[in-house]
Amino acid sequence: MLRVGRMLGQGDLKLIALALIAEQPRHGYDIIKVIEEKTAGWYAPSPGVVYPTLTFLEEVGHLTAQPEGAKKLYVITEEGAGYLADNRAVADAVFDRLTSVGERAELLRQRNDQAAAGTAEANALPALVRAALDNLRDVAIKQLGKDSEAEAELVAVLARAAGELRKL
């Protein structure tokens, strides 16, 4: 999993934690996992950020913590529910942003998987065919570097070559 810089703005984690705990009582670890799932594994807040946030929310009266073995189970209070209701639009916007990050991460992952599959297919080609295709790609890149206007002509040449190959 990739860790990124400031995925959440100041105060965002407080609202997310309250919203998630309002759905059901949760442990700090559960909050980390839900955020990680929403971002398709792209981001997960560190325990060093989540647990102090939960402690702060408990201290200001928005949460209560019930011991559950070595863990704490957090429950939202009436005051916390009121604060969340007053800030619901911001909380929803943060969830939307996290979901959007997750969707983009999943798209990127799919593209990378497709590229890897394409590379495996290319590696399965006979060495001479692979060398000819590499040469073709290199020449095409050099031509485009020399003359960006050559793109249409290059596409036409490649289309003709593909047509000839289909006749084989």
Contacts in CASP RR format, 6 or more apart in sequence:
PFRMAT RR
TARGET T0000
AUTHOR 0000-0000-0000
METHOD contacts of the structure
MODEL  1
MLRVGRMLGQGDLKLIALALIAEQPRHGYDIIKVIEEKTAGWYAPSPGVV
YPTLTFLEEVGHLTAQPEGAKKLYVITEEGAGYLADNRAVADAVFDRLTS
VGERAELLRQRNDQAAAGTAEANALPALVRAALDNLRDVAIKQLGKDSEA
EAELVAVLARAAGELRKL
1 36 0 8 1.000
1 41 0 8 1.000
1 42 0 8 1.000
1 43 0 8 1.000
1 44 0 8 1.000
2 41 0 8 1.000
2 42 0 8 1.000
2 43 0 8 1.000
3 43 0 8 1.000
3 44 0 8 1.000
3 46 0 8 1.000
4 42 0 8 1.000
4 43 0 8 1.000
7 39 0 8 1.000
7 43 0 8 1.000
7 45 0 8 1.000
7 98 0 8 1.000
7 101 0 8 1.000
8 16 0 8 1.000
8 45 0 8 1.000
8 94 0 8 1.000
12 90 0 8 1.000
12 94 0 8 1.000
13 45 0 8 1.000
13 49 0 8 1.000
13 50 0 8 1.000
13 53 0 8 1.000
14 53 0 8 1.000
14 56 0 8 1.000
14 57 0 8 1.000
14 62 0 8 1.000
15 84 0 8 1.000
15 87 0 8 1.000
15 90 0 8 1.000
15 91 0 8 1.000
15 94 0 8 1.000
16 31 0 8 1.000
16 35 0 8 1.000
16 91 0 8 1.000
16 94 0 8 1.000
16 95 0 8 1.000
16 98 0 8 1.000
17 28 0 8 1.000
17 31 0 8 1.000
17 50 0 8 1.000
17 53 0 8 1.000
17 54 0 8 1.000
17 57 0 8 1.000
17 63 0 8 1.000
17 74 0 8 1.000
18 57 0 8 1.000
18 62 0 8 1.000
18 63 0 8 1.000
18 76 0 8 1.000
18 80 0 8 1.000
18 81 0 8 1.000
18 83 0 8 1.000
18 84 0 8 1.000
18 91 0 8 1.000
19 84 0 8 1.000
19 88 0 8 1.000
19 91 0 8 1.000
19 95 0 8 1.000
20 26 0 8 1.000
20 30 0 8 1.000
20 31 0 8 1.000
20 34 0 8 1.000
21 31 0 8 1.000
21 63 0 8 1.000
21 74 0 8 1.000
21 75 0 8 1.000
21 76 0 8 1.000
22 76 0 8 1.000
22 81 0 8 1.000
22 84 0 8 1.000
25 66 0 8 1.000
25 73 0 8 1.000
25 74 0 8 1.000
25 75 0 8 1.000
26 34 0 8 1.000
26 73 0 8 1.000
26 74 0 8 1.000
27 68 0 8 1.000
27 71 0 8 1.000
27 72 0 8 1.000
27 73 0 8 1.000
27 74 0 8 1.000
28 47 0 8 1.000
28 50 0 8 1.000
28 51 0 8 1.000
28 54 0 8 1.000
28 72 0 8 1.000
28 74 0 8 1.000
29 47 0 8 1.000
29 71 0 8 1.000
31 45 0 8 1.000
31 50 0 8 1.000
31 54 0 8 1.000
32 44 0 8 1.000
32 45 0 8 1.000
32 46 0 8 1.000
32 47 0 8 1.000
32 50 0 8 1.000
33 44 0 8 1.000
35 43 0 8 1.000
35 44 0 8 1.000
35 45 0 8 1.000
35 98 0 8 1.000
36 43 0 8 1.000
36 44 0 8 1.000
38 95 0 8 1.000
38 98 0 8 1.000
38 99 0 8 1.000
38 101 0 8 1.000
38 102 0 8 1.000
39 98 0 8 1.000
39 101 0 8 1.000
39 102 0 8 1.000
39 105 0 8 1.000
40 101 0 8 1.000
40 102 0 8 1.000
40 103 0 8 1.000
40 105 0 8 1.000
40 106 0 8 1.000
40 109 0 8 1.000
41 102 0 8 1.000
41 105 0 8 1.000
42 101 0 8 1.000
42 102 0 8 1.000
42 105 0 8 1.000
43 98 0 8 1.000
43 101 0 8 1.000
54 63 0 8 1.000
54 65 0 8 1.000
54 72 0 8 1.000
54 74 0 8 1.000
57 63 0 8 1.000
57 74 0 8 1.000
57 80 0 8 1.000
58 64 0 8 1.000
58 65 0 8 1.000
58 74 0 8 1.000
61 77 0 8 1.000
61 79 0 8 1.000
61 80 0 8 1.000
62 76 0 8 1.000
62 77 0 8 1.000
62 79 0 8 1.000
62 80 0 8 1.000
62 83 0 8 1.000
63 74 0 8 1.000
63 75 0 8 1.000
63 76 0 8 1.000
63 77 0 8 1.000
63 80 0 8 1.000
64 74 0 8 1.000
64 75 0 8 1.000
64 77 0 8 1.000
65 72 0 8 1.000
65 73 0 8 1.000
65 74 0 8 1.000
65 75 0 8 1.000
66 72 0 8 1.000
66 73 0 8 1.000
66 74 0 8 1.000
66 75 0 8 1.000
67 73 0 8 1.000
76 84 0 8 1.000
84 91 0 8 1.000
122 130 0 8 1.000
122 133 0 8 1.000
123 130 0 8 1.000
125 133 0 8 1.000
140 154 0 8 1.000
140 158 0 8 1.000
143 150 0 8 1.000
143 154 0 8 1.000
144 150 0 8 1.000
144 151 0 8 1.000
144 154 0 8 1.000
END
